[in-house]
Amino acid sequence: MKKTINALKFSVALILIFSAFFGCDKEFNAIDSDVLGPENFNFATRDSVWPVTAYNKKLDSLQVNNLRSILLGIYNDPAYGETKASIVTQITPTSFSPSFGVNPVMDSVIMSIPYFSTAISTDTDGFPIYRLDSLYGNSKSSIKLTIYENGYFLRDFDPSNPDDLTQNYYSNGNSAVNSALNGSSVINFDEHIVNIDMPILNIDAFIPDSTSVKTSIGTGDNKVTTRSDPAFRYELDKDFWTKTIIDMEGDPVLSNANNFRNYFRGLYFKVESNPSQEGNMILFNLLNSAANITLYYTQGEDASRSQSSYTLNFSGNRFNTFINNYKVALVNGDKDAGDAILYLKGMQGSMAVVDLFKGMIDCDGDGVAEEDALKCFIDTFRQIDNNGNYIQDPLTNRFLLKRLINEAHLVVFEDENIDNGGDENYHLFDRIYAYDLENNRPTIDYSIDQTENSQDPFNSKVISLVPRNPENGKFKIRITEHLNNILIRDSTNTKIGLVMSTNVNYIDNSEILNSEDEVTQVPSATILSPRGSVVYGSNDNVDKDKKLALKIFFTESK
């Protein structure tokens, strides 16, 4: 009984904590929210709305190499249009200087790349039935997929950099061909196919299959059948891999990774459209230990022949090439007036920049917008001595506050006119990820959010990044501690980046090539997010009830 009571106490406490955080979801009547002078704060607890400027940032030339996962296929976003994602990847033997034995004969060559999947039930034989977790678009629509040997050498280090830094590769989605940038030149991978008439694999109508992989070993009574997770699994040409690998035994090309990657420079997964097909897009994990090309061969004398295998994995450089065919013109927005509509599009798409406390406002309530909004915010919340100076704690040097922020969040509304392709639930699982632009890292509120769910990203970080409200398309981005950091520690971080993300747990960043403004990096997760959304911005032309806003709920210090 005691354990039961303790568990109940914990559950009640958890409910109270969540209620405290989500209580601010209720819309309050913001009294005098547009006039922020000290004489207007008449109550112990209040809420106010502060000015922000939100504008579009077009994303070009994003670092695409060495992401955790990789996309393959064609995705048609109803609001934005089509993107094709092909793959270029090196492959590397898992062991070097191999001995293939006496009279080796290739039995089969299998390429296998597991899909992200979840077992949802079992069939009549007790085997799992799976759902593919990262399949986008029409699951019954096909694409044309051809895998070639790539002839372009993907170097590891940048020779133009005096510090010999790692070579990065960047997207070139505005091109009509599968290409990438290396910082100094454009690489068209169609021009580097080793033998266009002899592809490694050709699939005229590829559709990812959620069926588990069935593998049988032996015959008759000795036959053993196993099942494994759904995967991209195909048999490759035995003669090609015999010449490429088995026949090269003893050659230096199989002695180490560098020699091999110069000898066999990798694979090019080329995606093309099929007539009258929408296409599909799948997320691969090439770093999965089960993602490989395995050569199965028999070796030895007649009576003592045995089966062996040799494996190559997808380590080394690997990245997407994108070809965008958008029906929406993505451009950089108005940094001064802000934009009425914000385009949040994954892959090589678009993001939004939110500039907090930008511009002049009426701080003293005289009807004239004549004070800097940031200074007004600080003056309104910090303690000030008789000489007009901010008061600091002598031990910590932190600034003391006269008004304490209980909750602060950005309110973002989805454009109700967004094209959903006729599916009212199309945007049901959209997530917006916010990050600190100055430091290219998650906000403090994200970092202290204890609701991380490693197994279910959609239900992760739901306090700092409140999921979309299906009733009104509202998102909330909590920045309470971000603002406290400005007030207490004099932080200058007043710009927040907003991107689309299908995995808010993935917080690595990717560089932007030759960035000319404050956005130098973007969260890598948005590059792997095919989806897009359209939300309202901060421009004065936006209806007040839908306008992107910063709401602060505070209490007078006693």
Secondary structure, 3 states (H helix, E strand, C coil): CHHHHHHHHHHHHHHHHHHHHHHHHCCCCCCCCCCCCHHHCCCCEEEEEECEEEEEEECCCEECCCCCCEEEEEEEECCCEEEEEEEEECCEECCCCCCCCCCCEEEEEEEEEEECEEEEEECCCCCEEEEECCEEECCCCCEEEEEEEECCCCCCECCCCCCCCECCCEECCCCCCCEEECCCCEEEHHHHECCCCCCCEEEEEECCCCCCEEEEECCHHHCEEEEECCEEEEEECHHHHHHHCHHHCCCHHHCCHHHHHHHCCCEEEEEECCCCCCCEEEEECCCCCCCEEEEEEEECCHHHCEEEEEEEECCCCEEEEEEEEECCCCCCCCCCCCCCEEEEECCCCEEEEEEECCCEECCCCCCCCCEEHHHHHHHHHECECCCCCECECCCCCCECECEEEEEEEEEEEECCCCCCCCCCCCCCCCCEEEEECCCCEECHHHHHCCCCCCCCHHHCCCCCEEEEECCCCEEEEECHHHHHHHHHHCCCCCEEEEEECCCCCCCCEEEECCCCCCCCEEEHHHHCCCCEEEEECCCCCCCCCCCCEEEEEEEECC
